[in-house]
Amino acid sequence: MKPKKRRLLLGCLAIVLTGMALLAVFENAMENLWLIYTELGVYFIPEESSIFTFVSTEMNHGNGGNWIYGHDRKRYYCYLRGERNLTGGLADQAGPESHLCASVVRSRAEEIEGFDPHDVTTWELGIRRAQ
């Protein structure tokens, strides 16, 4: 192979690999930005997290396009709309502008017997399912 063709091939390979690496790094950010844009006022990222690290693992496919459960490198999150909050009142009573969510640190979650990242009642936060 001629040196000129080889340099061109290596340059193209470097561009493709760089693009794949950037896509992997910014995949969460692109998804989160898209959902924030398309679900104005509904989709949000928890204050403790970031658009770069937050991953929604279960979405509300009914009324409203928000996540129900999600995580990042440090915490698990549960959106509390419709759940009983820590004081026993319904989270819906907080108003449409508020975004209430529960979170538990991953290291703490490992210590909780029976912890399920998709069942907030196993998080030992004092939350009970609405009857």
C-alpha positions, 0 to 999 in steps of 0.5 A: 500500500502506498504511503499516501493511501495508508495515511488517508486510511489511518486518518479516516479510521481515526475520525471514525474512532473519535466520532464513536468515542464522542457518541459514547460520551455524549449519548446521555446528554443528547438523549436528555437534551432531546427529552427536555426539548420535546417534553417542555416542563415535564422532563427534568434532570434531578438536581444532584445529577447532570445531563451527561450522567443521568440515565432514565431506566423506566419511562412513563409511557402514559400521560406525560413523557417523564422518567419514573426511575433513573440513575447516574454514577452515584445515585438511583432516582425515583420520580415521586409524582403520584407517590406518597412523599416522605411526610405522607402527603401525595406528591401531586399536591406540590403543584405542577411546577415542582419535580419531587424525586427520591434518591438513594446513594449507590453505596447505601443501596448495596447495603439495603437487603432486597433493594430493587432500583425499580421499586421505591418501596424497597429503598428504606425511605419511609415511602409507601405505595398509595392505596 
